[in-house]
């Protein structure tokens, strides 16, 4: 029996339009990943999380500290089931 697995639904949150486009292009090249949307900041991300129900959110670690904290708070408030989080510099 072969089943199809739904692609991982990703929301990209980054204050740089260039980085949102780059990440979207790179991730969309993988057939197991579906970029369901992008957001320029956590405030917009909040609405997109509610509307799009992503499985994964990428969050720019270079955003201003207040926006990073807001991004994490948004994920918690929207009850996003986050099983792992990673940052890179």
SVG drawing of the C-alpha trace seen along z (x, -y; Angstrom):
<svg xmlns="http://www.w3.org/2000/svg" viewBox="-8 -46 34 48">
<polyline fill="none" stroke="black" stroke-width="0.4" points="0.0,0.0 1.4,-3.4 0.2,-6.5 0.9,-10.1 2.3,-12.3 1.1,-15.9 3.9,-18.4 5.1,-20.3 3.4,-23.7 5.8,-26.6 5.2,-30.2 8.3,-32.5 8.6,-35.5 11.4,-37.9 11.6,-41.7 13.6,-41.5 11.6,-41.1 14.7,-39.6 15.1,-37.0 11.4,-36.1 11.7,-35.6 15.0,-33.6 13.7,-31.3 10.4,-30.8 12.2,-29.9 14.7,-27.5 12.1,-25.8 9.5,-25.5 12.1,-23.6 11.6,-20.6 8.4,-18.7 7.9,-17.8 7.6,-21.4 4.8,-23.9 5.4,-27.5 1.9,-28.6 2.8,-32.3 5.2,-34.9 5.0,-37.8 7.2,-40.9 6.8,-40.9 5.2,-39.0 2.1,-41.2 1.3,-40.2 2.4,-36.6 -0.3,-36.3 -3.1,-36.7 -1.4,-34.5 -0.9,-31.7 -4.6,-31.8 -5.6,-31.8 -3.0,-29.4 -2.3,-26.9 1.4,-26.3 3.2,-23.3 6.5,-25.2 7.4,-28.9 10.8,-30.3 11.5,-33.4 14.4,-35.8 16.8,-35.8 18.2,-39.1 14.9,-41.0 14.9,-43.6 14.8,-41.8 11.3,-43.1 10.0,-41.6 11.7,-38.2 10.1,-38.0 6.7,-39.0 7.2,-36.3 7.7,-33.6 4.7,-35.0 2.5,-34.9 3.4,-31.2 2.4,-30.5 -0.8,-32.5 -2.0,-30.9 -1.3,-27.5 1.1,-26.6 2.4,-23.1 6.2,-23.7 8.2,-20.6 11.6,-22.1 13.1,-25.5 16.5,-26.3 18.4,-29.5 21.5,-30.1 23.8,-33.0"/>
</svg>
